[in-house]
């Protein structure tokens, strides 16, 4: 169950016309075996952000990738799609502020986009300085790279770390050495999605950069 009673599925934005550019776009990578474009964690994040940004137009792009058990191949595909989409968005809509987010395997996709981890998988990472200036915040949940790649995302990302929040619930075996399998499914009900939304909104309200 999502944290907010009112849920609005926001459409994926077309980059065809500059006048269609939103103030904010959430670029989101869903978790394994969830239905595109966004999973419940992503929908809760978008709902919470929308409620805190009255008068701002906000859209969501669901990164296109299999989100199946082919973890290495899938995350590489997702990172490539995310890279291309954000590059195109920045070119077509330079005033749009971007929030990068993902849950579980989707968090791994965002990790590849914002750290050097993707180099081992053949993806061009991290996204360059010119793109980083348009990204207001990075928020990830249950990130496998936190466990396998040497710790939380912020200290591993010179370009994006200062604007990043890497959330791992106590006991979650996907992002920590915990053994509480249910912890990985509690990101919405635990309230940390609301915490992430507040962080992203605070970054969006600060000057670009």
C-alpha positions, 0 to 999 in steps of 0.5 A, a space after each residue: 500500500 502506498 503512503 498517500 491515498 491519492 495516486 496519480 500516475 504521471 505520463 512519460 514526457 515526450 521530448 518533441 517540443 520545448 513547450 512540453 518541458 516540465 519544471 521537474 522530471 523524475 527519471 526512475 528505474 523500477 525494481 525486479 519483476 515489477 510493472 513499468 513504468 514505476 513500481 510502488 516505491 517510485 509511485 510513492 516518491 512521485 506522489 510525495 514530491 508532487 504534494 510538496 511542489 504546488 504550482 510546479 509541473 512534474 513528470 516521470 520517465 520510467 527507465 526502459 529495461 527488463 528488470 528481470 533476474 538477468 541482473 548484470 545484463 538488465 542493469 547495463 541495459 537500464 543504465 544505457 537507456 537512462 543515459 540516452 534519455 537524460 542526455 536528450 532531456 537536457 538537450 531539449 529541456 535545459 531548464 528542467 530539473 532532474 531527479 534520478 531514483 530507483 529501487 532495488 535492481 533499479 537503484 543499481 541502474 542509477 548507481 551505474 549512471 552516477 559512479 564509475 561502477 558501470 565501467 566494469 560492465 561497458 557502460 559510459 559512467 558516470 554521466 558528465 559534468 554538463 548533465 550533472 548540473 541539471 540533476 538536482 537530486 539522486 535518491 535510491 532505495 535498497 541499492 545492491 551496489 551499496 553492499 557489493 560496490 563498497 558502501 553508500 553511493 554518495 562517497 563513491 560519486 564525485 559528481 553526484 554524491 553531494 546531492 545523493 541519498 542512498 537509503 538502506 533499511 536495517 536488516 535489508 539483505 539486498 543492500 546490507 549484511 542483514 538477514 531480514 528478507 521482509 525489510 526489502 519490502 518496507 521502504 514505503 511503509 517505513 516512511 523513508 520514501 517520504 524522507 527521500 521526497 523531502 530531501 529531493 524537494 529541498 534540493 529542487 528548491 535550492 539553486 541549480 547545480 
